[in-house]
């Protein structure tokens, strides 16, 4: 068996400011640093052979927390980067969906068809993400791997593992910062989602309640 832990990054400035971060390289917040302390405790006794990370700062610092000072190689991988929002990059959720309500409707009701101008279509990201995770598993057969990545990446991956299609993406919950999912591959690289979006290692007070729906922008 090959186990792959999928870990969403800690809170970054874009989360705190309620921006569409996407591929924008925001640094982490003080709260994010505190979240990482708990993430390190969660993984400190877990045998990890190798860690892969999105090259963005918020994911790389999360990968370091997973490593927890141990001698574990961290490899950046571009295909683990968050979906690029094109014209939405770095803009406040509330502002952009007020100014472009048609994109807000798609984001809420049919996110599989989300394809902002100048960005990456969600359907392309869905395929990119699976190809990357499957390759990671095949390159590390019978090992235990951790992947530091993003909320949209995790959601696309979980949609495939739960439903086998991107068309159910709306029904896949978002995960909290530093939430962990575990994917197990058998010898034929068939994947099973053992658990998803587990954030029990982080105290509730370190997980601000926020909505990602287009019509609201809280916290």
C-alpha positions in Angstrom: 0.0 0.0 0.0 1.0 3.6 -0.7 -0.3 6.3 1.6 -0.6 9.9 0.6 -1.5 12.5 3.1 -3.1 15.6 1.5 -2.6 18.7 3.7 -4.1 22.1 3.0 -1.8 25.0 3.9 -2.2 27.1 7.0 -3.9 30.5 7.1 -2.3 32.9 4.7 -2.8 36.7 4.2 -5.2 36.1 1.4 -7.4 34.0 3.6 -7.4 36.6 6.3 -8.2 39.4 3.9 -10.8 37.4 2.0 -9.0 37.5 -1.3 -9.1 35.2 -4.2 -5.5 33.9 -3.6 -5.2 31.3 -6.3 -1.7 31.4 -7.5 -0.9 34.7 -5.8 2.0 34.0 -3.5 0.7 35.4 -0.1 2.7 34.8 3.0 1.2 33.2 6.1 -0.4 35.0 9.1 0.5 34.8 12.8 -2.6 32.6 13.2 -1.3 30.4 10.4 2.0 30.0 12.3 0.0 28.8 15.3 -1.9 26.4 13.2 1.4 24.9 12.0 2.5 24.3 15.5 -0.4 21.9 15.9 0.1 20.4 12.5 3.7 19.6 13.5 2.5 17.8 16.6 0.1 15.8 14.6 2.8 14.5 12.2 5.8 14.3 14.5 5.3 10.6 15.2 4.1 9.7 11.7 6.6 8.0 9.5 6.9 10.1 6.3 9.3 9.1 3.6 9.0 12.2 1.4 7.1 15.4 1.3 5.8 17.2 -1.9 4.7 20.8 -1.9 3.2 23.4 -4.0 5.9 26.0 -4.6 3.8 28.8 -3.1 5.0 30.2 0.3 2.0 29.2 2.3 2.3 25.6 1.2 6.1 25.4 1.6 5.9 26.6 5.2 3.2 24.0 5.8 5.5 21.3 4.3 8.2 22.4 6.8 5.8 22.0 9.6 5.0 18.5 8.5 8.7 17.7 8.4 9.0 18.9 12.0 12.7 19.2 12.0 13.3 15.7 10.7 15.6 14.6 7.8 12.8 14.3 5.2 13.2 15.6 1.7 10.8 18.2 0.5 10.2 18.5 -3.3 8.3 21.4 -4.8 5.9 20.4 -7.6 4.3 23.1 -9.8 1.3 20.8 -10.5 0.2 21.1 -6.8 -0.3 24.8 -7.1 -3.8 26.3 -6.6 -6.1 27.1 -9.5 -5.1 30.3 -11.2 -8.0 32.8 -11.0 -6.8 35.0 -13.9 -8.6 38.4 -13.7 -9.7 37.5 -10.2 -6.3 37.0 -8.7 -5.6 38.9 -5.5 -9.1 40.6 -5.5 -11.6 40.6 -2.6 -14.3 37.9 -3.0 -17.1 40.3 -2.2 -15.9 43.0 -4.7 -15.1 40.7 -7.6 -18.4 38.8 -7.4 -20.4 42.0 -7.0 -18.7 43.4 -10.1 -18.9 40.1 -12.0 -22.1 38.4 -10.7 -22.1 35.8 -13.6 -18.9 34.4 -12.3 -20.3 34.3 -8.8 -23.2 32.2 -10.0 -20.9 29.7 -11.6 -18.6 29.6 -8.6 -21.6 28.8 -6.3 -23.7 26.6 -8.5 -21.5 24.9 -11.1 -17.9 25.3 -9.9 -16.8 22.6 -12.4 -17.4 25.2 -15.1 -15.5 28.0 -13.4 -13.1 29.4 -16.0 -12.2 33.1 -15.4 -10.6 35.1 -18.1 -6.8 34.6 -18.1 -7.0 31.8 -15.6 -7.1 28.0 -15.5 -10.5 26.3 -16.2 -11.5 24.2 -13.2 -11.9 21.1 -15.5 -8.2 21.5 -16.5 -7.2 21.8 -12.9 -9.1 18.7 -12.0 -7.2 16.6 -14.5 -3.9 18.2 -13.6 -4.2 17.5 -9.9 -5.1 13.9 -10.3 -2.3 13.3 -12.8 0.2 14.9 -10.2 -1.1 12.9 -7.2 -1.2 9.6 -9.2 2.4 10.1 -10.4 3.5 10.9 -6.8 2.0 7.6 -5.7 3.6 5.6 -8.5 7.0 7.2 -7.9 6.8 6.3 -4.2 5.2 2.8 -4.2 4.8 1.3 -0.8 5.9 4.5 0.9 4.2 7.1 3.0 4.0 10.6 1.4 2.8 14.0 2.5 1.6 16.6 0.1 1.3 20.3 1.1 -1.2 22.0 -1.2 -4.4 24.1 -1.4 -8.1 24.1 -0.7 -9.2 24.1 -4.3 -6.7 21.3 -5.1 -8.0 19.2 -2.2 -11.6 19.8 -3.2 -11.0 18.7 -6.8 -9.1 15.6 -5.6 -11.8 14.7 -3.2 -14.5 15.1 -5.9 -12.7 12.5 -8.0 -12.2 10.1 -5.1 -15.8 10.4 -3.8 -17.8 10.7 -7.0 -15.4 9.9 -9.9 -16.4 13.1 -11.6 -15.9 16.9 -11.4 -19.6 17.4 -11.9 -20.2 16.8 -8.2 -17.7 19.4 -7.1 -20.4 21.6 -5.6 -21.3 18.8 -3.2 -17.7 18.4 -1.9 -17.1 20.4 1.3 -14.2 22.9 1.5 -11.5 22.1 4.1 -10.2 24.2 6.9 -6.6 25.4 7.0 -4.1 22.5 7.8 -6.9 19.9 7.3 -5.7 16.5 6.4 -7.0 13.8 4.0 -5.5 10.4 3.6 -5.5 8.6 0.2 -4.4 5.0 0.1 -3.3 3.3 -3.2 -3.2 -0.4 -3.6 -0.6 -2.3 -5.7 -2.6 -1.5 -8.9 -2.8 2.2 -7.9 -6.5 2.1 -7.3 -7.2 4.9 -4.8 -9.3 4.9 -1.6 -10.1 8.0 0.4 -9.7 6.7 4.0 -10.7 10.1 5.6 -11.0 13.7 4.4 -10.6 17.2 5.7 -9.7 16.2 9.3 -8.7 19.3 11.3 -9.1 17.8 14.8 -5.5 18.6 15.6 -6.3 22.4 15.6 -8.3 24.0 18.4 -11.6 25.5 17.2 -10.5 29.0 18.2 -7.7 28.8 15.6 -10.1 28.1 12.8 -12.0 31.3 11.9 -15.5 30.7 10.4 -15.6 31.9 6.8 -17.8 31.4 3.8 -16.5 30.8 0.3 -19.8 31.5 -1.3 -19.9 34.4 -3.8 -22.6 36.4 -2.1 -20.9 36.7 1.3 -17.5 37.5 2.6 -17.0 37.1 6.3 -14.0 37.2 8.6 
